[in-house]
Amino acid sequence: MTKESNSNLEKWILINGEVYVINYPINLKQFFTFLGNKNTGLITEYNQVILNPNLSEKIFLTHLDRIEFITIVGGG
């Protein structure tokens, strides 16, 4: 089964190594709102590419997408 086979099938999304299952179309912005991700200090990687936040409304999740939230820690 390919990523594009059927948008009505359940999709597995990996977030920081944890599996989330969705069964309806949702874009990244909606998904982040659902997760409660409002921390502006995070960098988001989507399928191994740093995500431009302006594109989050245009990208819809597909089966086996990978999302990583990366925090920047400073110190000395």
N, C-alpha and C positions, 0 to 999 in steps of 0.2 A: 504494500500500500504506500502510495506516495503522499507527500505533504498536501498536494492539491486535489486528492481524490474526491472528497465530499466534505463540504463545509459544515454539514449537520452532524458528522461523527464526533465522538469525544476526542479532545486534543489533550495531549500531555505536554505541559510546559515545565521546564526546569528552572527554578529560581534558587540561586546559590546552592545548587545541588539537591534541592527538595522538589518533589513532583507535585504539581497542581494540575487538576483535571478540570477542563472547561468543556461545555457542550453547546455553546452558542457563540456567534461572532462577537468579538470584542476587540477594540483597539487598545494600544498600550496605555494611552492616557486614562481610559476608563478602568483598565485593569489596575493601574497604579493607584487610582482613587479608591477602588475596592480594597486594595491591600493597606490603604491608609498611609501610603508613602508620600509624606509632605516635607521630608527633610531635604533642604536645598544643598546640604553638604555632601550629597551622594553623587557619584558618577555612575551612570548606568551603561552597562555593556549589553548589547543585544546581538546575539549570534556572533560573538567575538569582535564586534565593532562598537566603538564608543558612540552612544546614541546622541544625536542632536535633539534636545527637548522639543524643538519646534516641529519635529516630524512625528511625535508620538500619537497625534490624532490620525495620521495617515497610515500607520502601520498596524495591520490586524494580525493577531496571533495565529500561528499555524502549528500543526502537530510537531512536537519535539523542538520548538524554539527554546533557546537558552538565554536567560536573563541573569546577569550578575550585578549586584549593587556593590560598589567599591567606595570605601570611605578613605579620606586623606587624613592622616594623622601627623601632626607636627610635634616637634619637641627637640630636646637636645640632650 
